[in-house]
Amino acid sequence: MKTLLLFLLFALCNSIAHSQWIYRTVDNGLDEPYPIAYTELADGARLKLENVNGKIVFYIQADCICDKETTVDMALLINSEYTRYSFTGRTSKDRTCVFFTWDLENSIADDDFQVCSDLKVRINDETCGEQTYNFNMMGSALALQYMRTH
């Protein structure tokens, strides 16, 4: 019985550690506090939701991206089938973020974001090369709900 309980505890902790969305309120002292939600890969890449002017911005923070605009391919795994999107992503001034949409709630990917179990993102940077990231999306609906209510 002890072995079974330890196994279940380990499995639960392992699942949470690799799929947990983090929600928090950022207070930088200069601006009004604002909510963010993100999930992170071992290499430091973060898939983020942030509230900007009342809209939920969806983007990736990762290694250096060289192009100002880049084609981004997304594949969202829903019930064992991928739904694919391709669009032009805008890069931040410091070249560490690619913005997918400035309004996730009104984008075509909103419903898919909430129900997908896995998200693959490919940044097709012509100058620096292609980068691919794979995120476990367990808890993505709760992350979006948090952003909507805070």
WOFEN-V751950 format. One record per helix or strand. SS is the DSSP state (H for helix, E for strand). FROM is the first residue (numbers start at 0). TO is the last residue. If there is no record, write none. Layout:
ss & from & to
SS & FROM & TO
SS & FROM & TO
This chain:
ss & from & to
H & 1 & 18
E & 21 & 25
E & 33 & 39
E & 45 & 51
E & 54 & 60
E & 68 & 77
E & 80 & 90
E & 96 & 100
H & 103 & 105
H & 109 & 114
E & 117 & 124
E & 128 & 135
H & 139 & 148
